Each structure stands twice: as structure tokens, then as C-alpha cells.
Amino acid sequence: MNTFKKTLLRACSVGMMTAFAGFGIVGMNGCDSYLDVNTDPTRPAQVSLASLLPTVQVFTAGGHARIGIQTSLWTQQLASNQAGDDDTHNTQGSDWGTSWNAIYLNALTTADRLGKQAEAQKSPYYQGITKILQAINLLNATDTWENVPYSQAFLGSENLTPAYDTQQQLYPVIQTLLRDANTLLANTSSNFSPANDDQIYGGNIDRWRRLGNSLQARVALHLSAKGAQAAGQAALTALQAGALTSNAMDCQFGYTAGATAVSPIRGIANETVIGRVFSFWISAFWVEVMGGGRDPRLNLTARSSTDAVLTNPIGVVNGTGVSAGGNAVIGTSTWYASNPIQIMNFAEVKFIEAEARFLAAGGTPATVGVSAEVRQAVLDGVIANMTKMGVPSSSIATYTAQLPDAASMRLSDIMMEKYKALHLNPEIWTDMRRYNYDVAVYRNLRLPQNHNPDLRGRWIQRGIYPTSEQTRNQATFRANWQQRADYIAEPMWRDKR
């Protein structure tokens, strides 16, 4: 049994099975007192930091991937194979419970325990890493649902129906988590340092600090609607403090043969290939954006239903649920189904830099022409992504030679290249909402066919709270969800100008 599986099983043995009531999270400490009758001498009184850390990491990767898959239906990287399904912005039949549980019941609950234990044991490295993981999960949560539990979320049986913090309150919390992490990771007197238990960076503290700075830049750009130039400058300041500088520094989580579950993306690929009814296809828009095959990454992200290389790729038009011979799917041999979950990577950092420089200089969707530094950052992002995916250098050179020169480059060129490089990543949905699905930014983007008529032509802006939350924490749910059919098209606080 490999190290990861052993540590995961040790963590599970002392209380990873949490109860879900009200909101509701009963923390792992609640499990300890549930049947406080006898003491089991084979059961450790406290889980080690080295056991908890990989558990938080696998839950973080799982939540990130699941939200990315769901939201890719709305960014039209994917399409449903059922008419009237989620890609029409009809969420009435959806249940976000799996994603919600991955983030709250699993990742954030375990991270809360890990952080407190690391503080008690005076281990700033574990504390700092935990705060970064908390920031990633909390950012995914608020970017999906807007107002979510945090300040009252981890009290166990003391509060089974926690109130929600607003997104306006949560963004400063996320920024503080990342700043505090930076300070903690700068400490050189840590009692305990992660090593092989750190499934992401193997205990490399410098890379965790660089990830934290890169995430600060990501968060800064999320607030571009509140002031584009200020957001761009804040992102640049974070990057200049020391960000990810190569593909070797990518924050990614690899599911291995010894793990207890396959990658969520691999799971979708498995279901698609065996012909499950409720699965996803590659969208017609994705095939169009990738030039029908002129972009060498298309055949790395799409396969035929028999997992063969596509010679004439056909994508499903969003909202139709209509497939045709030769349809493109997420085959099991596609790159994202066969490789680690990409939480944040060097390519994204370069696209953040490009957009940040563009915005800080006063650029708008109508601006024509960028600085040489902006174009170089776009070029670096494309090359980083293609190199990571194994595209031959000759194909990379052919593709990059076709990119617009600095004098004619636009914001749309930056964001469309980022769209291609961050396949199945929830960041793309956040980007699209920041720019309100503007076709001047996302060229040729169009509403899905059979679009949810309740939305009256408006694009989806938020995920609905899971059924469990609507029923078990009903009063809080109703206080945070307006009971009208088009509320899912209401922009979040983050995106209101």
C-alpha cells in the first residue's frame, strides 16, 4: 500500500466520516464524542499533520475538478447530451451536493482541524499550506454560490444551521488567508516540515509561497469589475512578490493507482466512453474555437466515442442534446483525463500577467494594441500550456506565429487564449462573468439553443444551492436566494459595477 493511501486511511479511521445536518457540518471532533463510551486502544487520539494534509489536498482537487466540469457546460467547453439539460442554464434538475460536500463537508472541515492542530503544535509551514488550501476552497465556493458559510461553518453540533457570510465579506477573508500564509511560510523555525505527505509540492516551501502570491493575483483580477486598473495593478504587485515561474511549479494533484478514487475528469471520461445516459460531449463552440483542428490541442482534449483520434471533429451545439456521427467526447486518453488535476499552473500565471498589464494601462475590450510585455506574456502562456501537453515544438512555433502582433492584439486575444489553455477549469466561468459574457471579449459566443426562457436571454451567473442545504438549512437558504425564476441570472456582488 503506497504512502498516500496509508495516510488517507489513517485520517479516515479517526473521523473523516462527518455527519451532515442543518447546513450542516459536524466536524470530526463531533465524531469523537458521538459514542463516548469506551476508548479504543487501537485508535489514535490525534491524527498527525502528515496524515491530514494529503486528505485536504485530495478533497481540494476533487472539489475544484467537479466545479470545473459543471461550469464548463456554461462556458461551452462542454455540452450536455440531453436536451434541456444544464447547458441550457436550466438548473432545476441539478443537485450541487457533490461539489458542496467536497468543498465543505470534506476539504474545509478537515482543513479547519489541520490548521488548528498545526497552530497548537507550532508548525507554521503546515499552517501556511493549510491557509492556502482554505483560500482555494473558499474562493471556489463563493465564486459558485456567492454567499456561503464560513465564520459559523465549523462549530459542529454547536451550530447546525450556520448563517452565510456575504461575498463582500469573504473576499477580504480569502486575501487575509493568503497574506497570512505568506508570513507563516517565511518562518524558518518550524517544528514540523511536510515531506512526502505533501502530495502537491513534496514539502517545497518556496513553491507554496509562490503559489500563494499567484493566487493573490488571481483573486485581485476577480475584482476587476470593482475597478479594472486597480485590479490589474494589484495583480502585478502580487506576481512581482514571486509567482510560479515554470511548468515544474504547477499546483496540480495526481490521482494514482493507490488512491481511493479516480480523477473526477477521468470518471467523466469513463462514463462517456461506455455510453452512460447522463454524460457530456465536447461542444461545437470548443471545436470552433480550436479551429476545427488547426489548434494542435484539440485532439489532446477530444476523442471519438471509441477513444480514437478525430479526423473530422464534430461538437454538440449547446442546448440541443443532439449528437451526430463522429462526435467529440472526453475520451479516457485525452490529456486532462490522463493527467493531474490542474488547480493553478504557470500558464494561468502568464495570462493573469497579460491581462493585469493590459488593465493597469487602461485597456478596455475596445482597445486595439498592447505593450510588448503583454504580448510576450500571452506567448509565454500559450507555449507553457502546449509544452506541458506535449505538443511538438514545430507545431507550437506554427501556432504562435499566427498570434496577432502587439499593435493589433486585443483583450479578446488574451482571454480566448486563456480560454483554450484552462480547459475544464472553473476560472474560465469566473472570467466570463467578470466580462458579462461580452462577445467583444469572447468572440462568437452565443446563448445555447433552447435557452431557459425564465432568464429572458440573460446568461447564468450562479449555481443553485444543493437540495440538502435548501431543506436542512432552509431559513438561511431563503435569506440568500431570491425566490424568483431568473435569480440564477443575477450578477454576484463581485461582478456588479
C-alpha positions as semicolon CSV with decimal commas, in nm:
position;residue;x (nm);y (nm);z (nm)
1;M;0,000;0,000;0,000
2;N;0,153;0,336;-0,101
3;T;0,214;0,630;0,133
4;F;-0,084;0,831;0,009
5;K;-0,331;0,550;0,064
6;K;-0,193;0,477;0,410
7;T;-0,222;0,839;0,520
8;L;-0,569;0,872;0,376
9;L;-0,687;0,559;0,553
10;R;-0,534;0,675;0,882
11;A;-0,721;1,004;0,852
12;C;-1,045;0,824;0,771
13;S;-1,005;0,592;1,068
14;V;-1,032;0,873;1,321
15;G;-1,331;1,060;1,199
16;M;-1,338;1,154;0,832
17;M;-1,695;1,029;0,821
18;T;-1,865;1,352;0,925
19;A;-2,234;1,395;0,975
20;F;-2,430;1,634;0,754
21;A;-2,719;1,807;0,926
22;G;-2,867;2,154;0,903
23;F;-2,608;2,318;0,679
24;G;-2,461;2,124;0,816
25;I;-2,116;2,028;0,915
26;V;-2,046;1,830;1,225
27;G;-1,670;1,848;1,245
28;M;-1,453;1,547;1,303
29;N;-1,435;1,628;1,673
30;G;-1,808;1,561;1,680
31;C;-1,738;1,202;1,577
32;D;-1,510;1,158;1,877
33;S;-1,788;1,240;2,121
34;Y;-2,077;1,076;1,934
35;L;-2,035;0,747;2,119
36;D;-1,806;0,837;2,406
37;V;-1,842;0,503;2,583
38;N;-1,513;0,320;2,560
39;T;-1,162;0,407;2,449
40;D;-1,029;0,200;2,162
41;P;-0,655;0,148;2,223
42;T;-0,601;0,082;1,851
43;R;-0,745;0,421;1,760
44;P;-0,501;0,715;1,782
45;A;-0,619;1,008;1,992
46;Q;-0,494;1,258;1,736
47;V;-0,432;1,234;1,365
48;S;-0,086;1,351;1,263
49;L;-0,035;1,659;1,049
50;A;0,125;1,431;0,792
51;S;-0,197;1,228;0,773
52;L;-0,435;1,523;0,749
53;L;-0,250;1,722;0,482
54;P;-0,289;1,479;0,187
55;T;-0,653;1,430;0,285
56;V;-0,722;1,802;0,250
57;Q;-0,534;1,806;-0,078
58;V;-0,730;1,523;-0,240
59;F;-1,059;1,683;-0,132
60;T;-0,944;2,021;-0,265
61;A;-0,855;1,873;-0,603
62;G;-1,184;1,685;-0,620
63;G;-1,395;1,992;-0,545
64;H;-1,200;2,203;-0,793
65;A;-1,241;1,945;-1,069
66;R;-1,612;1,886;-1,009
67;I;-1,695;2,256;-1,021
68;G;-1,480;2,289;-1,332
69;I;-1,672;2,012;-1,510
70;Q;-2,012;2,160;-1,418
71;T;-1,925;2,516;-1,513
72;S;-1,765;2,407;-1,840
73;L;-2,119;2,347;-1,962
74;W;-2,182;2,720;-1,918
75;T;-1,855;2,832;-2,072
76;Q;-1,940;2,598;-2,362
77;Q;-1,625;2,393;-2,344
78;L;-1,865;2,102;-2,291
79;A;-2,225;2,030;-2,391
80;S;-2,492;1,808;-2,238
81;N;-2,607;1,506;-2,434
82;Q;-2,963;1,556;-2,307
83;A;-3,189;1,827;-2,446
84;G;-3,298;2,086;-2,190
85;D;-3,018;1,994;-1,952
86;D;-2,776;2,213;-1,755
87;D;-2,611;2,366;-2,060
88;T;-2,937;2,549;-2,138
89;H;-2,897;2,725;-1,800
90;N;-3,182;2,519;-1,661
91;T;-3,064;2,412;-1,315
92;Q;-3,394;2,293;-1,171
93;G;-3,295;1,929;-1,201
94;S;-2,942;1,987;-1,079
95;D;-2,806;1,899;-0,739
96;W;-2,476;2,056;-0,648
97;G;-2,445;1,834;-0,342
98;T;-2,133;1,653;-0,459
99;S;-1,938;1,975;-0,518
100;W;-2,072;2,137;-0,200
101;N;-1,979;1,833;0,009
102;A;-1,632;1,810;-0,148
103;I;-1,560;2,170;-0,051
104;Y;-1,739;2,200;0,283
105;L;-1,802;1,861;0,436
106;N;-1,462;1,735;0,330
107;A;-1,196;1,992;0,237
108;L;-1,275;2,294;0,455
109;T;-1,384;2,090;0,756
110;T;-1,064;1,885;0,750
111;A;-0,856;2,195;0,680
112;D;-1,007;2,366;0,983
113;R;-0,889;2,080;1,202
114;L;-0,548;2,067;1,033
115;G;-0,495;2,442;1,077
116;K;-0,587;2,440;1,445
117;Q;-0,370;2,139;1,513
118;A;-0,076;2,291;1,324
119;E;-0,109;2,609;1,529
120;A;-0,122;2,413;1,854
121;Q;0,188;2,221;1,755
122;K;0,365;2,541;1,647
123;S;0,415;2,433;1,288
124;P;0,396;2,745;1,068
125;Y;0,468;2,551;0,748
126;Y;0,164;2,329;0,790
127;Q;-0,038;2,634;0,897
128;G;0,065;2,831;0,591
129;I;-0,008;2,549;0,348
130;T;-0,345;2,493;0,514
131;K;-0,440;2,859;0,474
132;I;-0,361;2,841;0,101
133;L;-0,580;2,531;0,065
134;Q;-0,856;2,703;0,261
135;A;-0,832;3,004;0,030
136;I;-0,861;2,783;-0,281
137;N;-1,173;2,609;-0,150
138;L;-1,340;2,921;-0,015
139;L;-1,275;3,104;-0,343
140;N;-1,435;2,818;-0,539
141;A;-1,732;2,823;-0,303
142;T;-1,808;3,194;-0,318
143;D;-1,741;3,213;-0,692
144;T;-2,001;2,940;-0,741
145;W;-2,272;3,032;-0,488
146;E;-2,176;3,390;-0,379
147;N;-2,285;3,393;-0,011
148;V;-2,168;3,081;0,173
149;P;-2,097;2,967;0,531
150;Y;-1,756;3,035;0,678
151;S;-1,741;3,221;1,009
152;Q;-2,004;2,987;1,161
153;A;-1,937;2,681;0,944
154;F;-1,707;2,471;1,160
155;L;-1,871;2,476;1,503
156;G;-2,003;2,121;1,479
157;S;-2,307;2,047;1,695
158;E;-2,290;2,397;1,845
159;N;-2,442;2,535;1,525
160;L;-2,602;2,307;1,269
161;T;-2,763;2,593;1,073
162;P;-2,485;2,847;1,022
163;A;-2,551;3,185;0,869
164;Y;-2,380;3,271;0,542
165;D;-2,105;3,527;0,502
166;T;-2,156;3,759;0,207
167;Q;-1,918;3,757;-0,087
168;Q;-1,821;4,111;0,004
169;Q;-1,709;3,978;0,344
170;L;-1,545;3,665;0,203
171;Y;-1,307;3,820;-0,046
172;P;-1,114;4,005;0,228
173;V;-1,108;3,678;0,427
174;I;-0,952;3,500;0,128
175;Q;-0,697;3,777;0,082
176;T;-0,608;3,762;0,452
177;L;-0,565;3,384;0,439
178;L;-0,315;3,423;0,155
179;R;-0,124;3,708;0,320
180;D;-0,106;3,517;0,648
181;A;0,014;3,210;0,462
182;N;0,297;3,409;0,310
183;T;0,408;3,526;0,655
184;L;0,388;3,177;0,805
185;L;0,580;3,019;0,519
186;A;0,859;3,273;0,563
187;N;0,922;3,133;0,914
188;T;1,246;2,936;0,937
189;S;1,187;2,781;1,279
190;S;0,909;2,537;1,201
191;N;0,891;2,234;1,432
192;F;0,747;2,015;1,159
193;S;0,802;2,034;0,787
194;P;0,596;1,844;0,529
195;A;0,771;1,598;0,301
196;N;0,617;1,307;0,111
197;D;0,283;1,372;0,280
198;D;0,262;1,689;0,070
199;Q;0,115;1,538;-0,246
200;I;0,143;1,866;-0,439
201;Y;0,491;2,007;-0,377
202;G;0,667;1,741;-0,169
203;G;0,736;1,991;0,109
204;N;0,892;2,258;-0,114
205;I;0,802;2,570;0,086
206;D;0,930;2,814;-0,177
207;R;0,679;2,675;-0,426
208;W;0,396;2,710;-0,175
209;R;0,490;3,075;-0,123
210;R;0,495;3,130;-0,498
211;L;0,156;2,963;-0,530
212;G;0,018;3,191;-0,258
213;N;0,141;3,501;-0,444
214;S;-0,002;3,369;-0,771
215;L;-0,337;3,309;-0,604
216;Q;-0,333;3,664;-0,470
217;A;-0,300;3,782;-0,830
218;R;-0,591;3,557;-0,934
219;V;-0,808;3,700;-0,657
220;A;-0,713;4,058;-0,749
221;L;-0,832;4,010;-1,108
222;H;-1,157;3,857;-0,986
223;L;-1,244;4,206;-0,861
224;S;-1,180;4,379;-1,193
225;A;-1,542;4,491;-1,215
226;K;-1,483;4,700;-0,899
227;G;-1,202;4,888;-1,071
228;A;-1,010;4,742;-1,363
229;Q;-0,691;4,947;-1,336
230;A;-0,663;4,895;-0,960
231;A;-0,725;4,521;-1,003
232;G;-0,458;4,499;-1,270
233;Q;-0,203;4,679;-1,057
234;A;-0,284;4,468;-0,751
235;A;-0,236;4,151;-0,956
236;L;0,101;4,274;-1,085
237;T;0,215;4,360;-0,733
238;A;0,130;4,007;-0,618
239;L;0,315;3,849;-0,911
240;Q;0,620;4,066;-0,855
241;A;0,645;3,930;-0,500
242;G;0,740;3,595;-0,654
243;A;0,499;3,378;-0,854
244;L;0,512;3,043;-1,036
245;T;0,785;3,064;-1,299
246;S;0,771;2,733;-1,484
247;N;0,554;2,427;-1,551
248;A;0,758;2,245;-1,287
249;M;0,598;2,467;-1,024
250;D;0,237;2,395;-1,125
251;C;-0,011;2,333;-0,846
252;Q;-0,164;2,004;-0,952
253;F;-0,290;1,687;-0,788
254;G;-0,227;1,348;-0,942
255;Y;-0,464;1,063;-0,868
256;T;-0,265;0,741;-0,865
257;A;-0,346;0,372;-0,876
258;G;-0,319;0,366;-0,497
259;A;-0,570;0,644;-0,438
260;T;-0,921;0,564;-0,323
261;A;-1,084;0,727;-0,627
262;V;-1,005;0,815;-0,986
263;S;-0,982;1,173;-1,101
264;P;-1,330;1,326;-1,147
265;I;-1,235;1,411;-1,506
266;R;-1,125;1,052;-1,566
267;G;-1,455;0,942;-1,415
268;I;-1,648;1,153;-1,667
269;A;-1,436;1,010;-1,947
270;N;-1,509;0,655;-1,831
271;E;-1,883;0,722;-1,825
272;T;-1,879;0,886;-2,166
273;V;-1,691;0,605;-2,336
274;I;-1,923;0,335;-2,202
275;G;-2,225;0,537;-2,317
276;R;-2,383;0,649;-1,993
277;V;-2,703;0,849;-2,049
278;F;-2,608;1,145;-1,832
279;S;-2,264;1,244;-1,954
280;F;-2,106;1,523;-2,153
281;W;-1,984;1,587;-2,503
282;I;-1,729;1,831;-2,637
283;S;-1,921;2,139;-2,755
284;A;-1,940;2,277;-3,105
285;F;-1,810;2,608;-2,969
286;W;-1,493;2,441;-2,835
287;V;-1,431;2,275;-3,172
288;E;-1,489;2,611;-3,341
289;V;-1,257;2,798;-3,103
290;M;-0,988;2,536;-3,161
291;G;-1,009;2,599;-3,535
292;G;-1,171;2,266;-3,613
293;G;-0,834;2,102;-3,556
294;R;-0,592;2,377;-3,653
295;D;-0,506;2,418;-3,288
296;P;-0,296;2,109;-3,206
297;R;-0,459;2,085;-2,862
298;L;-0,800;1,985;-2,998
299;N;-0,705;1,620;-3,038
300;L;-0,549;1,629;-2,692
301;T;-0,880;1,739;-2,537
302;A;-1,125;1,543;-2,751
303;R;-1,162;1,192;-2,889
304;S;-1,425;0,989;-3,068
305;S;-1,672;0,781;-2,868
306;T;-1,438;0,486;-2,921
307;D;-1,149;0,692;-2,784
308;A;-0,987;0,723;-3,125
309;V;-0,815;1,029;-3,276
310;L;-1,062;1,253;-3,457
311;T;-1,016;1,321;-3,826
312;N;-1,329;1,534;-3,865
313;P;-1,424;1,657;-3,516
314;I;-1,788;1,742;-3,458
315;G;-1,906;1,909;-3,141
316;V;-2,256;1,923;-2,994
317;V;-2,435;2,256;-3,018
318;N;-2,507;2,366;-2,661
319;G;-2,869;2,322;-2,565
320;T;-2,966;2,071;-2,831
321;G;-2,855;1,743;-2,682
322;V;-2,824;1,624;-3,039
323;S;-2,526;1,408;-3,124
324;A;-2,401;1,305;-3,463
325;G;-2,160;1,050;-3,602
326;G;-1,802;1,135;-3,511
327;N;-1,895;1,333;-3,202
328;A;-1,608;1,458;-2,991
329;V;-1,604;1,342;-2,629
330;I;-1,372;1,347;-2,327
331;G;-1,209;1,016;-2,404
332;T;-1,005;0,828;-2,145
333;S;-0,688;0,901;-2,340
334;T;-0,745;1,277;-2,354
335;W;-0,485;1,485;-2,176
336;Y;-0,699;1,614;-1,889
337;A;-0,845;1,271;-1,818
338;S;-0,497;1,117;-1,806
339;N;-0,307;1,382;-1,611
340;P;-0,320;1,555;-1,271
341;I;-0,598;1,797;-1,183
342;Q;-0,475;2,147;-1,267
343;I;-0,553;2,373;-0,971
344;M;-0,325;2,659;-1,076
345;N;-0,040;2,649;-1,322
346;F;0,231;2,860;-1,481
347;A;0,030;2,912;-1,800
348;E;-0,251;3,074;-1,600
349;V;0,000;3,299;-1,425
350;K;0,122;3,428;-1,762
351;F;-0,234;3,502;-1,876
352;I;-0,300;3,678;-1,545
353;E;0,011;3,887;-1,608
354;A;-0,102;3,971;-1,962
355;E;-0,449;4,082;-1,854
356;A;-0,314;4,265;-1,548
357;R;-0,067;4,466;-1,755
358;F;-0,340;4,541;-2,009
359;L;-0,588;4,662;-1,745
360;A;-0,332;4,857;-1,543
361;A;-0,253;5,052;-1,861
362;G;-0,620;5,145;-1,901
363;G;-0,710;4,885;-2,164
364;T;-1,074;4,801;-2,239
365;P;-1,246;4,545;-2,466
366;A;-1,244;4,809;-2,740
367;T;-0,871;4,883;-2,713
368;V;-0,657;4,787;-3,011
369;G;-0,288;4,736;-2,942
370;V;-0,097;4,620;-2,636
371;S;0,252;4,659;-2,498
372;A;0,530;4,422;-2,596
373;E;0,524;4,285;-2,240
374;V;0,156;4,193;-2,271
375;R;0,207;4,009;-2,597
376;Q;0,510;3,827;-2,459
377;A;0,310;3,712;-2,156
378;V;0,038;3,575;-2,388
379;L;0,304;3,400;-2,595
380;D;0,464;3,254;-2,282
381;G;0,126;3,128;-2,160
382;V;0,049;2,952;-2,487
383;I;0,395;2,795;-2,505
384;A;0,378;2,681;-2,142
385;N;0,041;2,515;-2,194
386;M;0,131;2,348;-2,522
387;T;0,467;2,229;-2,390
388;K;0,301;2,079;-2,083
389;M;0,052;1,895;-2,302
390;G;0,329;1,753;-2,518
391;V;0,266;1,948;-2,839
392;P;0,571;1,919;-3,069
393;S;0,789;2,229;-3,080
394;S;0,734;2,266;-3,456
395;S;0,356;2,277;-3,404
396;I;0,397;2,528;-3,123
397;A;0,606;2,751;-3,348
398;T;0,348;2,731;-3,628
399;Y;0,066;2,822;-3,393
400;T;0,237;3,109;-3,212
401;A;0,350;3,261;-3,541
402;Q;-0,019;3,322;-3,614
403;L;-0,085;3,523;-3,297
404;P;-0,153;3,893;-3,356
405;D;0,137;4,131;-3,319
406;A;0,138;4,381;-3,031
407;A;-0,006;4,662;-3,244
408;S;-0,318;4,466;-3,334
409;M;-0,369;4,247;-3,026
410;R;-0,687;4,297;-2,820
411;L;-0,824;4,187;-2,485
412;S;-1,018;3,918;-2,672
413;D;-0,689;3,761;-2,787
414;I;-0,568;3,741;-2,426
415;M;-0,890;3,593;-2,290
416;M;-0,951;3,350;-2,577
417;E;-0,601;3,208;-2,543
418;K;-0,660;3,170;-2,171
419;Y;-0,992;3,000;-2,252
420;K;-0,806;2,741;-2,458
421;A;-0,530;2,686;-2,204
422;L;-0,758;2,640;-1,899
423;H;-0,978;2,359;-2,025
424;L;-1,232;2,233;-1,766
425;N;-1,113;2,491;-1,513
426;P;-1,370;2,692;-1,311
427;E;-1,160;3,007;-1,361
428;I;-1,300;3,040;-1,712
429;W;-1,656;3,079;-1,583
430;T;-1,537;3,348;-1,342
431;D;-1,362;3,526;-1,630
432;M;-1,671;3,517;-1,849
433;R;-1,889;3,660;-1,575
434;R;-1,635;3,934;-1,499
435;Y;-1,680;4,048;-1,859
436;N;-2,054;3,968;-1,861
437;Y;-2,012;3,719;-2,149
438;D;-1,918;4,008;-2,377
439;V;-1,880;3,893;-2,739
440;A;-1,618;4,164;-2,783
441;V;-1,409;3,956;-2,540
442;Y;-1,534;3,603;-2,617
443;R;-1,571;3,611;-2,992
444;N;-1,871;3,432;-3,146
445;L;-2,004;3,325;-2,806
446;R;-2,379;3,278;-2,826
447;L;-2,657;3,164;-2,597
448;P;-2,733;2,792;-2,611
449;Q;-3,028;2,679;-2,815
450;N;-3,345;2,610;-2,615
451;H;-3,216;2,859;-2,358
452;N;-3,406;2,864;-2,029
453;P;-3,697;3,100;-2,110
454;D;-3,721;3,216;-1,749
455;L;-3,391;3,401;-1,793
456;R;-3,520;3,611;-2,084
457;G;-3,193;3,599;-2,274
458;R;-2,969;3,659;-1,972
459;W;-2,662;3,443;-1,907
460;I;-2,629;3,225;-1,598
461;Q;-2,436;3,387;-1,313
462;R;-2,456;3,149;-1,016
463;G;-2,502;2,787;-0,915
464;I;-2,806;2,689;-0,713
465;Y;-2,753;2,570;-0,356
466;P;-2,776;2,190;-0,320
467;T;-3,107;2,030;-0,223
468;S;-2,969;1,924;0,115
469;E;-2,890;2,284;0,200
470;Q;-3,228;2,409;0,082
471;T;-3,409;2,171;0,314
472;R;-3,184;2,132;0,619
473;N;-3,076;2,493;0,648
474;Q;-3,393;2,631;0,498
475;A;-3,412;2,968;0,671
476;T;-3,055;3,057;0,580
477;F;-3,102;2,935;0,225
478;R;-3,411;3,152;0,178
479;A;-3,229;3,454;0,319
480;N;-2,964;3,413;0,049
481;W;-3,166;3,301;-0,251
482;Q;-3,431;3,520;-0,404
483;Q;-3,739;3,318;-0,487
484;R;-3,772;3,415;-0,849
485;A;-3,713;3,206;-1,160
486;D;-3,443;3,428;-1,307
487;Y;-3,230;3,471;-0,995
488;I;-2,958;3,246;-1,139
489;A;-2,900;3,524;-1,394
490;E;-2,846;3,791;-1,126
491;P;-2,480;3,904;-1,117
492;M;-2,290;3,842;-0,794
493;W;-2,154;4,127;-0,581
494;R;-1,810;4,064;-0,730
495;D;-1,926;4,142;-1,084
496;K;-2,154;4,438;-1,020
497;R;-2,005;4,764;-1,139
